[in-house]
């Protein structure tokens, strides 16, 4: 495997990374040079527990800094993970490959002009301000451990920009779809977007996404962004219908023998 170079618009990448950090804040953030070390004891999200290098030229003492970070991650009971965006130094990625690290997940970052999609004039689903209700619905829709509720509630409570918490539910079925929209100046991030398995391909995803984007546009956002696994074909098809286009991708790396 080769360390790939990117022709991405680096100023745009930096801006989207910055709003992404604010939209999904880690409990602890430490900078080692331009490497952001993100850790959260309660929540296992990879975005909350990884190293994110933010300067392609910052390659000094890489082995020493990786070992220092490894000890921090061990103290939190977390595996050491590196998140490679177009801002990561190519030499660092080459070093990871030489040391036997494995690239195990690729995520596309997509953006859309909110002036272009034909969004409804009204919001079918208004956002809730009840974090507890949203967290319960989120975990149920995703089929995740209810024990994650305190950690997820802590993450959501720490988000500083305006947030819209969206839930589609019916008395007979319970929660069917969820989405978190974070409106940060003229950019809005769509996150935690999910439809319960039993209700997929029935229009609930489009209904939820339309409501979140309409709320974002009313709130003053001019562009929307989101992050999606490159293997999630149904989600990619839906997002493209709403005008989203990929602007860059990032990868996660982990040590093969740990």
Secondary structure, 3 states (H helix, E strand, C coil): CCCCCCCCCHHHHHHHHHHHHHHCCCCEEEEECCEEEEECCCCCCHHHCEEEECCCCCCCCHHHHHHHHHHHHHHCCCCCEEEECCCCCHHHHHHHHHCCCEEEEEEEEEEEECCCCCCCCCCCCCCECCHHHHHHHHHHHHCCCHHHHHHHHHHHHHCCCEEEEEEEEECCCEEEEEEEEEEECCEEEEEEEEECHHHCCCCHHHHHHHHHHHHHHHCCCCEEEEEEECCCHHHHHHHHHCCCEEEEEEEEEECCCC
